[in-house]
Amino acid sequence: MKNLTCFTLFVAAIFMAVTATAATPEMPQFRFENFTTANGLPDNHVYSVLVDGDRIWAGTDNGLAVYENHAWKSYTTKDGLAHRAILTLALDKRTGDVWAGTMGGLSRISGGRIDSYTQLNSGLSNDVVYGVAVEGENVWVATAAGGCKLNIRTGQWALYNERNTPMNEIWVYSVSATPSKVYYGVWGSGVLEYDQKTGRWDKYDDPDGENEMVLFKDQGLIHEIVTSVSYVDNILWAATYFGDSRYDGRYWHNFLTKDSGLPSNFTNCVKGVDAQRAWFGTDKGLAFYDGVNWAVYRSSVTDGKPEMTVRDAEGKITPVTVTTAPAHNYVLGIDFQGNDIWVATAKGLSHGIRQ
Amino acid sequence: MRRALQMRVALGFVAAIAAVIVTASWNHGPVRAADGPDANTTENYASPLEVLLSPDGARLYVLCQQSEEIRVLNAANYAVIKKIAVGRVPRGFSLSPDGKRIIVTNSWDDTISVIDTGKLAVIATWAVGAEPSSVVEDRAGKRLFVANRVSNDVAVLDAETGAEEKRLLAGRGVSYLAISPDGGRIYATHIYPNPPAVRTGLENRTAPESEITVIDAARAVVTERIPLHSIAGVFHLAFSNDGRLGVAAQYHPKNLVPLAHLEHGGAFAYTLTVFGADVGGTVEVPLDELERYAAMPFGVAISPDKSRIYVTCGGSEMVTVIDVPRMLRFVRNHPGPLVHDLSVSSNYVIARIAVGHNPRGVALSRDGSKLFVANRLDDTISVIDTRMNRVAKTIKLDGPAGISVTRLGEQTFYTARYSFQGQIGCASCHIDSTLDGVTWDLEPDGFGRDIVDNRILEDIKDTEPYKWNGGNPDIPTECGPRTEKYFWRSETYDNLTLADLAVYIRNLPPRPNRWRQADGELSPAQERGKVIFERDVDKFKKPIAEYNRCSYCHSGPKGTSQKSFDVGTRKLTDNSGLLDTPQLTNIALTAPYLHDGSAQTLEEIWTVFNPDDKHGRTNDLTKDELNDLIEYLRTR
């Protein structure tokens, strides 16, 4: 009897171990190497990060830095940058030019030369540039006074605001552009969609209006205060300060902390990998969604120790032992370098090296 | 005496009548050159601008800009084999690596012509960017790189189909390209300085900055920009066969000091930038000497054995020959700036060979024994025996037998012979008869007073008076004694010469406007801008005073009422706020703006320099409305 009991317990333990292992999804693990002023960054407050092959560009509160051959080089307003605070970055993959949105205009970094566009010297609608995206010969810009498009071949500017689009507010936070569709994320005015073929604008709002409660789950954009948009594989990912959304052109899906693996509804940025997967930068850590499961990478909000948690489809949360975490939980920017990830945070830049 | 005088005999009567008409018109209103006997409508000079030799050395290809053709000559006896018509105002050409194609840039119709060197015929014409000026093909024969002067970029094209892949940001007015001997890099130069990178409020009083743009040929991306400080106007580049020495011809204007004298290089230095492994960096090397200048350097070639550099000097009508080992030795032994020392060129310049009018492009024979020089303004090719450093033969190209008034005027415009020690000519500042993008402090207004932006010349007929203060009622006054006294500080023109010059300048045509749509219609934004340009009430329904409407001061077909106004842009250094109304012809190309070049862009005219609405009522406009106005102005 005793043997039988031992055997039963043994089998049960094996079964539990096997099922527990099987139930924990394989989510990417990283070893984070963090960069701060101590090892070459011009400032610890990093708004944006951009991967350009082997080069990494970091937009900080005190200049633009580029990491190449294990060394940082910084550009400042003395080099021609429109402003010291670099809020957003985009790469023209055809030419290698980098476009930097700053608190004082839009700068183009090309072969080491910096040309800056401001609301005074160009057709740019406003000097505060929150978002920039390059699509073909067009540079799409999100500013504090509407959206813009600069055609770099003709030098012509097109401005988008409340006078020619269904934009209720003109505080435009983000832009994602492809040859078919362009999306603007507007602070307080939802998401604007521009169809490049028809030239028509469409608008996506929170069906709850300005109500902070979610009355209509998965029936539209989660909130009007949109901070970031990412359009990948015909899927729109939208981040707001009150949760996030995925839109496939027909159906919406909303993500909230209470029913997803988001560490916080307060989301600064989203970057889609493909139609199913996306990364989210929140005020309480970095999150990855693989279409079913979630992983969160951060320093513990209780003891500050590095932590990684995985949440499966049933909502079961499993901790994963890690020894490193992103430089700070307040995540402002994300980009990918192969299987690695780079993360801009409020206190440093992090390189997540895939394990 | 200049040779042109001899050539005048045939048309002397015609020229004299034209000159009399011009001269007589000085005090009697505008000159009507087109009404005179020299209407210049039937001129078909060849105007050879560039030359190339076929890889086997059997053919000499000549780009003839004015007759708009490529002439193919037998390189042994110089007989014409074929004349191949190309597009409007061709400016540059190059051979494919296998020698089977010649690509020609047609600068006025924004195309390139592809010539089959077997058939000696144009086999394709491809659209490119605005004012294509130079082209090279990569070694693999996969891509063409085209320098677009007006769009300030280098277009990357599929070499087989002409399909444009992308455009790379280059310097302002990018015009000349060269490929490194190993084919790894494309180098691009530009003729107007880049806009200042940093806003200081004194942009119009900073030294011009230029660059050599370095493009990775395989990846077709810009990898480096070699800075050229105090340079405005960079032309051809050449490389030694081993790729260790690069050289570019350039102007070094001295615009930050008052243009008060020409002694000791007071206005310009004409220099080379030499770079590469042989130099170990970038060094600016003067071409001038103490009492003689190498004005307006343009074409460059390095001999196959790297012993010589040849530089055409368009304004000095000569080819400067440099001993390379001596130059390199001197440069290595004398670190530091050399450009202001007019004595240094004697250490490496070993010959100055007189050639024809306005020598431009050059080509060396494969063995380096012959140098072919295109003399643009007398339709000849000089063949220089490089062993003797003398012109062995002058090939006369087919063309009009005589010489027209306009051609004489153009020769006057492009020569430096009239200025003290031959330092400057009209084209030193009006590059290719346009502008230089530089502001100057001219003496007549007082030292440090009336800083002036260089105005464009094209289409200036019937826009008098001239000068920013409207002080010169006509071109002969603008270009006559005043120029002689304050610019040339030397020999005065005779009346015939001045009349020739005036006829040439008055007949400078406008370049095609690239902002107008092909169908001639205005785009919606341009149409909205036109309404703003022509409005007489502001957005608050208040009438706009006549003198404060765009369309009042900038009236007429050329956008000038030919009157002076105070538009509130007077600076502390200006003697008066009353300024001539500039014409609007091709205004998109003429940055910087305002009389003193203080506005770097059209936008700044109104966003920075019009706080009191004196330069038109504009402060009621939203940003997008101002953008519309600018879109319309660009169509003028």
HADDOCK unambig.tbl for C-alpha pairs under 7 A between the chains (distance, minus, plus):
assign (segid A and resid 78 and name CA) (segid B and resid 198 and name CA) 6.56 0.50 0.50
assign (segid A and resid 80 and name CA) (segid B and resid 197 and name CA) 4.77 0.50 0.50
assign (segid A and resid 80 and name CA) (segid B and resid 198 and name CA) 4.89 0.50 0.50
assign (segid A and resid 94 and name CA) (segid B and resid 166 and name CA) 6.91 0.50 0.50
assign (segid A and resid 95 and name CA) (segid B and resid 168 and name CA) 6.25 0.50 0.50
assign (segid A and resid 95 and name CA) (segid B and resid 221 and name CA) 5.23 0.50 0.50
assign (segid A and resid 96 and name CA) (segid B and resid 221 and name CA) 6.30 0.50 0.50
assign (segid A and resid 111 and name CA) (segid B and resid 222 and name CA) 5.21 0.50 0.50
assign (segid A and resid 111 and name CA) (segid B and resid 223 and name CA) 5.09 0.50 0.50
assign (segid A and resid 111 and name CA) (segid B and resid 224 and name CA) 5.03 0.50 0.50
assign (segid A and resid 111 and name CA) (segid B and resid 225 and name CA) 6.18 0.50 0.50
assign (segid A and resid 112 and name CA) (segid B and resid 224 and name CA) 6.60 0.50 0.50
assign (segid A and resid 112 and name CA) (segid B and resid 225 and name CA) 6.77 0.50 0.50
assign (segid A and resid 114 and name CA) (segid B and resid 197 and name CA) 6.75 0.50 0.50
assign (segid A and resid 115 and name CA) (segid B and resid 197 and name CA) 6.23 0.50 0.50
assign (segid A and resid 120 and name CA) (segid B and resid 603 and name CA) 6.39 0.50 0.50
assign (segid A and resid 120 and name CA) (segid B and resid 604 and name CA) 5.79 0.50 0.50
assign (segid A and resid 120 and name CA) (segid B and resid 607 and name CA) 5.31 0.50 0.50
assign (segid A and resid 120 and name CA) (segid B and resid 608 and name CA) 6.75 0.50 0.50
assign (segid A and resid 121 and name CA) (segid B and resid 601 and name CA) 5.83 0.50 0.50
assign (segid A and resid 121 and name CA) (segid B and resid 603 and name CA) 5.33 0.50 0.50
assign (segid A and resid 121 and name CA) (segid B and resid 604 and name CA) 5.19 0.50 0.50
assign (segid A and resid 122 and name CA) (segid B and resid 603 and name CA) 5.74 0.50 0.50
assign (segid A and resid 123 and name CA) (segid B and resid 627 and name CA) 5.79 0.50 0.50
assign (segid A and resid 125 and name CA) (segid B and resid 623 and name CA) 6.27 0.50 0.50
assign (segid A and resid 159 and name CA) (segid B and resid 624 and name CA) 6.20 0.50 0.50
